[in-house]
Amino acid sequence: MSDALALAIARAIRAERSRVGLTQEELGERVGLHRATVGAIETMTRHVYAHELADICDALDVTLDELLAKAPKTDRRKLGFDR
């Protein structure tokens, strides 16, 4: 996974988690991860694995496309999604 994509995913997870009103602990409980692991994913000190990303999207009730659509515009531009 590219650094730009990993950063976009991390920021999008944090933003969507906050938007739906979940704490890191609550999201972690929903996907079987420790709160510290969710925090590490959101701050990019740990990459998210594909199976975890699918579980996180399910827990946030979004598809990966929807999650990336909510990534900050600067991240989306770096990935070539927005011009």
N, CA, C and O atoms as a DFTB+ gen file, in Angstrom:
332 C
 N C O
     1  1       0.850      -1.163       0.000
     2  2       0.000       0.000       0.000
     3  2       0.901       1.234       0.000
     4  3       1.877       1.300       0.748
     5  1       0.573       2.190      -0.828
     6  2       1.364       3.412      -0.875
     7  2       1.150       4.227       0.391
     8  3       0.122       4.108       1.059
     9  1       2.135       5.054       0.709
    10  2       2.004       5.911       1.888
    11  2       0.827       6.866       1.746
    12  3       0.117       7.126       2.718
    13  1       0.617       7.388       0.546
    14  2      -0.493       8.319       0.333
    15  2      -1.834       7.636       0.561
    16  3      -2.733       8.216       1.170
    17  1      -1.971       6.411       0.077
    18  2      -3.218       5.672       0.275
    19  2      -3.402       5.326       1.752
    20  3      -4.500       5.463       2.291
    21  1      -2.336       4.880       2.401
    22  2      -2.421       4.537       3.818
    23  2      -2.815       5.751       4.644
    24  3      -3.626       5.639       5.563
    25  1      -2.251       6.906       4.326
    26  2      -2.587       8.129       5.047
    27  2      -4.044       8.520       4.813
    28  3      -4.744       8.905       5.749
    29  1      -4.494       8.422       3.581
    30  2      -5.890       8.750       3.272
    31  2      -6.838       7.833       4.027
    32  3      -7.845       8.293       4.566
    33  1      -6.532       6.547       4.071
    34  2      -7.380       5.591       4.773
    35  2      -7.382       5.891       6.267
    36  3      -8.438       5.900       6.898
    37  1      -6.208       6.134       6.832
    38  2      -6.112       6.414       8.264
    39  2      -6.927       7.645       8.645
    40  3      -7.681       7.627       9.618
    41  1      -6.768       8.704       7.871
    42  2      -7.510       9.940       8.162
    43  2      -9.006       9.756       7.955
    44  3      -9.812      10.299       8.710
    45  1      -9.377       8.993       6.936
    46  2     -10.796       8.759       6.674
    47  2     -11.435       7.922       7.782
    48  3     -12.576       8.174       8.169
    49  1     -10.714       6.943       8.286
    50  2     -11.238       6.133       9.390
    51  2     -11.491       7.029      10.597
    52  3     -12.560       6.978      11.205
    53  1     -10.511       7.842      10.936
    54  2     -10.660       8.730      12.094
    55  2     -11.848       9.682      11.904
    56  3     -12.658       9.858      12.814
    57  1     -11.944      10.286      10.734
    58  2     -13.018      11.242      10.472
    59  2     -14.387      10.571      10.534
    60  3     -15.318      11.112      11.129
    61  1     -14.510       9.400       9.925
    62  2     -15.814       8.716       9.910
    63  2     -16.164       8.205      11.303
    64  3     -17.323       8.274      11.715
    65  1     -15.186       7.699      12.023
    66  2     -15.439       7.237      13.395
    67  2     -15.958       8.389      14.240
    68  3     -16.921       8.233      14.992
    69  1     -15.321       9.536      14.116
    70  2     -15.762      10.713      14.866
    71  2     -17.147      11.164      14.419
    72  3     -17.991      11.525      15.239
    73  1     -17.368      11.137      13.101
    74  2     -18.659      11.587      12.566
    75  2     -19.814      10.763      13.107
    76  3     -20.879      11.302      13.407
    77  1     -19.606       9.453      13.233
    78  2     -20.694       8.591      13.723
    79  2     -20.730       8.521      15.245
    80  3     -21.605       7.871      15.818
    81  1     -19.785       9.188      15.899
    82  2     -19.831       9.302      17.350
    83  2     -19.279       8.122      18.124
    84  3     -19.688       7.868      19.257
    85  1     -18.339       7.395      17.508
    86  2     -17.726       6.261      18.197
    87  2     -16.368       6.661      18.758
    88  3     -15.636       7.443      18.152
    89  1     -16.045       6.113      19.921
    90  2     -14.692       6.267      20.445
    91  2     -13.810       5.211      19.785
    92  3     -14.308       4.284      19.146
    93  1     -12.513       5.359      19.944
    94  2     -11.602       4.325      19.440
    95  2     -11.903       2.998      20.122
    96  3     -11.843       1.945      19.487
    97  1     -12.220       3.040      21.387
    98  2     -12.533       1.811      22.122
    99  2     -13.793       1.143      21.565
   100  3     -13.822      -0.075      21.389
   101  1     -14.822       1.929      21.290
   102  2     -16.065       1.361      20.757
   103  2     -15.853       0.757      19.372
   104  3     -16.361      -0.326      19.081
   105  1     -15.108       1.451      18.522
   106  2     -14.819       0.888      17.199
   107  2     -14.008      -0.388      17.342
   108  3     -14.274      -1.380      16.664
   109  1     -13.023      -0.360      18.221
   110  2     -12.215      -1.543      18.462
   111  2     -13.043      -2.737      18.902
   112  3     -12.823      -3.856      18.439
   113  1     -13.995      -2.501      19.793
   114  2     -14.869      -3.582      20.256
   115  2     -15.678      -4.163      19.109
   116  3     -15.886      -5.375      19.038
   117  1     -16.134      -3.296      18.210
   118  2     -16.943      -3.758      17.078
   119  2     -16.149      -4.614      16.100
   120  3     -16.710      -5.487      15.439
   121  1     -14.843      -4.365      16.007
   122  2     -14.037      -5.094      15.019
   123  2     -13.033      -6.058      15.641
   124  3     -12.279      -6.716      14.924
   125  1     -13.019      -6.144      16.964
   126  2     -12.116      -7.078      17.627
   127  2     -10.684      -6.601      17.729
   128  3      -9.751      -7.404      17.710
   129  1     -10.509      -5.289      17.837
   130  2      -9.185      -4.702      17.985
   131  2      -9.120      -3.928      19.299
   132  3     -10.134      -3.425      19.783
   133  1      -7.942      -3.840      19.859
   134  2      -7.743      -3.040      21.066
   135  2      -7.821      -1.561      20.701
   136  3      -7.491      -1.183      19.577
   137  1      -8.249      -0.733      21.631
   138  2      -8.332       0.702      21.414
   139  2      -6.995       1.267      20.935
   140  3      -6.959       2.124      20.051
   141  1      -5.913       0.792      21.513
   142  2      -4.587       1.279      21.121
   143  2      -4.273       0.927      19.671
   144  3      -3.586       1.687      18.987
   145  1      -4.762      -0.207      19.197
   146  2      -4.543      -0.600      17.805
   147  2      -5.310       0.323      16.867
   148  3      -4.787       0.733      15.831
   149  1      -6.545       0.651      17.226
   150  2      -7.323       1.599      16.420
   151  2      -6.594       2.938      16.379
   152  3      -6.484       3.554      15.319
   153  1      -6.097       3.388      17.524
   154  2      -5.349       4.639      17.570
   155  2      -4.101       4.594      16.707
   156  3      -3.777       5.566      16.024
   157  1      -3.404       3.472      16.735
   158  2      -2.196       3.319      15.930
   159  2      -2.520       3.332      14.436
   160  3      -1.761       3.882      13.638
   161  1      -3.639       2.730      14.063
   162  2      -4.066       2.750      12.655
   163  2      -4.388       4.183      12.242
   164  3      -3.989       4.630      11.166
   165  1      -5.109       4.897      13.098
   166  2      -5.515       6.268      12.768
   167  2      -4.334       7.239      12.704
   168  3      -4.399       8.243      11.995
   169  1      -3.276       6.953      13.425
   170  2      -2.107       7.842      13.423
   171  2      -0.983       7.311      12.534
   172  3       0.105       7.884      12.496
   173  1      -1.246       6.231      11.831
   174  2      -0.307       5.631      10.890
   175  2       0.959       5.094      11.543
   176  3       1.993       4.990      10.882
   177  1       0.900       4.755      12.809
   178  2       2.041       4.066      13.410
   179  2       1.913       2.573      13.184
   180  3       2.820       1.803      13.501
   181  1       0.775       2.172      12.633
   182  2       0.531       0.778      12.241
   183  2      -0.389       0.799      11.034
   184  3      -1.404       1.496      11.029
   185  1      -0.031       0.034      10.013
   186  2      -0.905      -0.069       8.843
   187  2      -2.090      -0.967       9.158
   188  3      -2.004      -1.869       9.992
   189  1      -3.183      -0.705       8.485
   190  2      -4.375      -1.527       8.630
   191  2      -4.288      -2.680       7.631
   192  3      -3.927      -2.480       6.471
   193  1      -4.616      -3.866       8.082
   194  2      -4.642      -5.032       7.193
   195  2      -5.967      -5.045       6.424
   196  3      -6.963      -4.479       6.875
   197  1      -5.965      -5.692       5.268
   198  2      -7.154      -5.708       4.406
   199  2      -8.369      -6.252       5.132
   200  3      -9.455      -5.683       5.021
   201  1      -8.211      -7.350       5.878
   202  2      -9.374      -7.919       6.573
   203  2      -9.861      -6.981       7.678
   204  3     -11.058      -6.933       7.961
   205  1      -8.951      -6.240       8.300
   206  2      -9.364      -5.271       9.314
   207  2     -10.098      -4.105       8.677
   208  3     -11.076      -3.604       9.232
   209  1      -9.634      -3.675       7.521
   210  2     -10.280      -2.571       6.815
   211  2     -11.713      -2.933       6.453
   212  3     -12.616      -2.108       6.586
   213  1     -11.922      -4.149       6.001
   214  2     -13.284      -4.596       5.691
   215  2     -14.152      -4.574       6.941
   216  3     -15.301      -4.134       6.890
   217  1     -13.614      -5.044       8.062
   218  2     -14.367      -5.040       9.320
   219  2     -14.646      -3.618       9.803
   220  3     -15.729      -3.330      10.313
   221  1     -13.668      -2.738       9.641
   222  2     -13.853      -1.344      10.045
   223  2     -14.941      -0.688       9.204
   224  3     -15.799       0.018       9.734
   225  1     -14.906      -0.919       7.899
   226  2     -15.952      -0.367       7.027
   227  2     -17.325      -0.885       7.446
   228  3     -18.288      -0.120       7.504
   229  1     -17.416      -2.171       7.736
   230  2     -18.691      -2.741       8.194
   231  2     -19.147      -2.071       9.488
   232  3     -20.317      -1.712       9.629
   233  1     -18.224      -1.905      10.426
   234  2     -18.564      -1.307      11.719
   235  2     -18.999       0.146      11.565
   236  3     -19.830       0.633      12.332
   237  1     -18.443       0.834      10.582
   238  2     -18.808       2.230      10.338
   239  2     -19.973       2.354       9.367
   240  3     -20.445       3.457       9.090
   241  1     -20.435       1.218       8.851
   242  2     -21.558       1.158       7.917
   243  2     -21.292       1.962       6.642
   244  3     -22.149       2.705       6.163
   245  1     -20.068       1.791       6.103
   246  2     -19.695       2.419       4.832
   247  2     -18.952       1.400       3.986
   248  3     -18.371       0.446       4.504
   249  1     -18.978       1.615       2.682
   250  2     -18.135       0.819       1.794
   251  2     -16.754       1.473       1.769
   252  3     -16.592       2.601       2.235
   253  1     -15.773       0.778       1.234
   254  2     -14.445       1.371       1.110
   255  2     -14.500       2.594       0.202
   256  3     -13.831       3.592       0.470
   257  1     -15.280       2.530      -0.857
   258  2     -15.439       3.687      -1.746
   259  2     -15.992       4.889      -0.980
   260  3     -15.500       6.008      -1.121
   261  1     -17.020       4.641      -0.169
   262  2     -17.612       5.724       0.613
   263  2     -16.618       6.275       1.636
   264  3     -16.547       7.483       1.861
   265  1     -15.861       5.379       2.245
   266  2     -14.873       5.814       3.222
   267  2     -13.832       6.707       2.555
   268  3     -13.507       7.772       3.081
   269  1     -13.305       6.289       1.406
   270  2     -12.298       7.085       0.713
   271  2     -12.872       8.393       0.181
   272  3     -12.162       9.394       0.080
   273  1     -14.152       8.382      -0.156
   274  2     -14.798       9.611      -0.609
   275  2     -14.832      10.651       0.508
   276  3     -14.931      11.850       0.247
   277  1     -14.748      10.186       1.752
   278  2     -14.774      11.085       2.904
   279  2     -13.377      11.486       3.366
   280  3     -13.227      12.220       4.343
   281  1     -12.360      11.006       2.664
   282  2     -10.988      11.378       3.003
   283  2     -10.790      12.868       2.734
   284  3     -11.464      13.436       1.874
   285  1      -9.880      13.501       3.455
   286  2      -9.614      14.920       3.207
   287  2      -9.245      15.165       1.744
   288  3      -8.612      14.331       1.097
   289  1      -9.651      16.318       1.246
   290  2      -9.415      16.644      -0.170
   291  2      -7.939      16.593      -0.542
   292  3      -7.599      16.164      -1.644
   293  1      -7.063      17.020       0.351
   294  2      -5.631      16.979       0.027
   295  2      -5.166      15.549      -0.198
   296  3      -4.347      15.292      -1.081
   297  1      -5.688      14.606       0.604
   298  2      -5.334      13.201       0.423
   299  2      -5.915      12.662      -0.874
   300  3      -5.258      11.906      -1.590
   301  1      -7.147      13.053      -1.173
   302  2      -7.793      12.578      -2.401
   303  2      -7.036      13.092      -3.630
   304  3      -6.899      12.367      -4.615
   305  1      -6.549      14.322      -3.582
   306  2      -5.776      14.874      -4.703
   307  2      -4.492      14.088      -4.904
   308  3      -4.126      13.776      -6.038
   309  1      -3.795      13.762      -3.800
   310  2      -2.547      13.000      -3.904
   311  2      -2.778      11.645      -4.545
   312  3      -1.894      11.114      -5.217
   313  1      -3.963      11.082      -4.342
   314  2      -4.297       9.788      -4.931
   315  2      -4.851       9.914      -6.340
   316  3      -5.068       8.907      -7.014
   317  1      -5.080      11.136      -6.790
   318  2      -5.604      11.353      -8.136
   319  2      -7.113      11.251      -8.231
   320  3      -7.656      11.163      -9.332
   321  1      -7.803      11.260      -7.093
   322  2      -9.266      11.182      -7.103
   323  2      -9.894      12.525      -7.457
   324  3     -10.904      12.579      -8.160
   325  1      -9.299      13.596      -6.973
   326  2      -9.798      14.935      -7.221
   327  2      -8.728      15.744      -7.932
   328  3      -7.536      15.521      -7.725
   329  1      -9.132      16.641      -8.735
   330  2      -8.168      17.497      -9.453
   331  2      -8.335      18.915      -8.985
   332  3      -7.629      19.807      -9.453
